[in-house]
């Protein structure tokens, strides 16, 4: 018999994220009703990181929180 520490129902973005976060604490098993993970809304979601979007304080915050290489690329773009 196989044991599982965490049983997660649903393999959408929330379920897969939960499994990723819990995986260092024990074994995880995802149960999904569909044939593929992220079949419904999660599979149709998209995101874009645009550091120059918003008012100046938000742009500064975005640039300050970026990775070194991203920050350098953004600095070149802004110059």
GROMACS elastic network, one bead per residue, 0.5 to 0.9 nm:
[ bonds ]
;  ai    aj funct       b0    kb
    3    27     6  0.83091   500
    4     7     6  0.66733   500
    4    26     6  0.78490   500
    4    27     6  0.55193   500
    4    28     6  0.60924   500
    4    29     6  0.65753   500
    5    25     6  0.83446   500
    5    26     6  0.55630   500
    5    27     6  0.51520   500
    5    28     6  0.60933   500
    5    29     6  0.81268   500
    6    19     6  0.79394   500
    6    22     6  0.75974   500
    6    23     6  0.85030   500
    6    26     6  0.71604   500
    6    27     6  0.62850   500
    6    29     6  0.63196   500
    6    30     6  0.85722   500
    7    19     6  0.86449   500
    7    27     6  0.87239   500
    7    28     6  0.59684   500
    7    29     6  0.50268   500
    7    30     6  0.61673   500
    7    31     6  0.75165   500
    8    11     6  0.78700   500
    8    15     6  0.62253   500
    8    16     6  0.83874   500
    8    18     6  0.77185   500
    8    19     6  0.70921   500
    8    28     6  0.72728   500
    8    29     6  0.60912   500
    8    31     6  0.62195   500
    8    32     6  0.87743   500
    9    15     6  0.67797   500
    9    29     6  0.84535   500
    9    30     6  0.58668   500
    9    32     6  0.63008   500
    9    33     6  0.87350   500
   10    13     6  0.86997   500
   10    14     6  0.79072   500
   10    15     6  0.53451   500
   10    16     6  0.78827   500
   10    30     6  0.65338   500
   10    31     6  0.56806   500
   10    33     6  0.73616   500
   10    34     6  0.89822   500
   10    37     6  0.80800   500
   10    38     6  0.85822   500
   11    14     6  0.73468   500
   11    16     6  0.54101   500
   11    17     6  0.88313   500
   11    30     6  0.62306   500
   11    31     6  0.67658   500
   11    32     6  0.54918   500
   11    33     6  0.86531   500
   11    34     6  0.88210   500
   11    36     6  0.82300   500
   11    37     6  0.50115   500
   11    38     6  0.59479   500
   11    39     6  0.84463   500
   11    42     6  0.89956   500
   12    15     6  0.52985   500
   12    16     6  0.60300   500
   12    17     6  0.83030   500
   12    32     6  0.84610   500
   12    37     6  0.60344   500
   12    39     6  0.73024   500
   12    40     6  0.76924   500
   12    41     6  0.78651   500
   12    42     6  0.54476   500
   12    43     6  0.76853   500
   13    16     6  0.53529   500
   13    17     6  0.58952   500
   13    18     6  0.84706   500
   13    37     6  0.87041   500
   13    38     6  0.65664   500
   13    41     6  0.88580   500
   13    42     6  0.55626   500
   13    43     6  0.82968   500
   14    17     6  0.50920   500
   14    18     6  0.60419   500
   14    19     6  0.86100   500
   14    42     6  0.84974   500
   15    18     6  0.50872   500
   15    19     6  0.62249   500
   15    20     6  0.86490   500
   15    30     6  0.73879   500
   16    19     6  0.50555   500
   16    20     6  0.61823   500
   16    21     6  0.86845   500
   16    30     6  0.76889   500
   16    37     6  0.85635   500
   16    38     6  0.87979   500
   17    20     6  0.50634   500
   17    21     6  0.62270   500
   17    22     6  0.85995   500
   18    21     6  0.51667   500
   18    22     6  0.60786   500
   18    23     6  0.83801   500
   19    22     6  0.51321   500
   19    23     6  0.57171   500
   19    27     6  0.88207   500
   19    28     6  0.60023   500
   19    29     6  0.76788   500
   19    30     6  0.74937   500
   20    23     6  0.52812   500
   20    24     6  0.78572   500
   20    28     6  0.85468   500
   21    24     6  0.69825   500
   21    25     6  0.83034   500
   22    25     6  0.53980   500
   22    26     6  0.67333   500
   22    27     6  0.80188   500
   22    28     6  0.72171   500
   23    26     6  0.54171   500
   23    27     6  0.59528   500
   23    28     6  0.60537   500
   24    27     6  0.79746   500
   25    28     6  0.89996   500
   32    35     6  0.75435   500
   32    36     6  0.77528   500
   32    37     6  0.69739   500
   33    36     6  0.84933   500
   33    37     6  0.89979   500
   34    37     6  0.70604   500
   34    38     6  0.86674   500
   34    39     6  0.67847   500
   34    40     6  0.89033   500
   35    39     6  0.78949   500
   36    39     6  0.57662   500
   37    40     6  0.85481   500
   37    42     6  0.86489   500
   37    43     6  0.80203   500
   38    41     6  0.70693   500
   38    44     6  0.82212   500
   39    42     6  0.67352   500
   39    43     6  0.53447   500
   39    44     6  0.81323   500
   40    43     6  0.56344   500
   40    44     6  0.68741   500
   41    44     6  0.51588   500
   41    45     6  0.63414   500
   42    45     6  0.52912   500
   42    46     6  0.86006   500
   43    46     6  0.84162   500
   49    53     6  0.88883   500
   50    53     6  0.57044   500
   50    62     6  0.84748   500
   51    54     6  0.84343   500
   51    58     6  0.84172   500
   51    59     6  0.58957   500
   51    60     6  0.83954   500
   51    61     6  0.86323   500
   51    62     6  0.52736   500
   51    63     6  0.61427   500
   51    66     6  0.83317   500
   51    74     6  0.78019   500
   52    55     6  0.85262   500
   52    56     6  0.83748   500
   52    58     6  0.82271   500
   52    59     6  0.52138   500
   52    60     6  0.84364   500
   52    62     6  0.76678   500
   52    63     6  0.80935   500
   52    74     6  0.84361   500
   52    78     6  0.89174   500
   53    56     6  0.86557   500
   53    58     6  0.76301   500
   53    59     6  0.63447   500
   53    62     6  0.87999   500
   54    57     6  0.80246   500
   54    58     6  0.57956   500
   54    59     6  0.61873   500
   55    58     6  0.54797   500
   55    59     6  0.63640   500
   55    60     6  0.88674   500
   56    59     6  0.50286   500
   56    60     6  0.61955   500
   56    61     6  0.86110   500
   57    60     6  0.51533   500
   57    61     6  0.62277   500
   57    62     6  0.86808   500
   58    62     6  0.60900   500
   58    63     6  0.85658   500
   59    62     6  0.50567   500
   59    63     6  0.61388   500
   59    64     6  0.85111   500
   60    63     6  0.51580   500
   60    64     6  0.60312   500
   60    65     6  0.86019   500
   61    64     6  0.51045   500
   61    65     6  0.61997   500
   61    66     6  0.87214   500
   62    65     6  0.53010   500
   62    66     6  0.63051   500
   63    66     6  0.52930   500
   63    67     6  0.84663   500
   63    70     6  0.81296   500
   63    71     6  0.58536   500
   63    74     6  0.73027   500
   63    75     6  0.84774   500
   64    67     6  0.83562   500
   64    71     6  0.73509   500
   65    71     6  0.83585   500
   66    69     6  0.81654   500
   66    70     6  0.59590   500
   66    71     6  0.56396   500
   67    70     6  0.51633   500
   67    71     6  0.58927   500
   67    72     6  0.85275   500
   68    71     6  0.50629   500
   68    72     6  0.61775   500
   68    73     6  0.86487   500
   69    72     6  0.51090   500
   69    73     6  0.62251   500
   69    74     6  0.86189   500
   70    73     6  0.50609   500
   70    74     6  0.60918   500
   70    75     6  0.85217   500
   71    74     6  0.50764   500
   71    75     6  0.60876   500
   71    76     6  0.86638   500
   72    75     6  0.50704   500
   72    76     6  0.63091   500
   72    77     6  0.86670   500
   73    76     6  0.52055   500
   73    77     6  0.62735   500
   73    78     6  0.87337   500
   74    78     6  0.60843   500
   74    79     6  0.85999   500
   75    78     6  0.51287   500
   75    79     6  0.61929   500
   76    79     6  0.52851   500
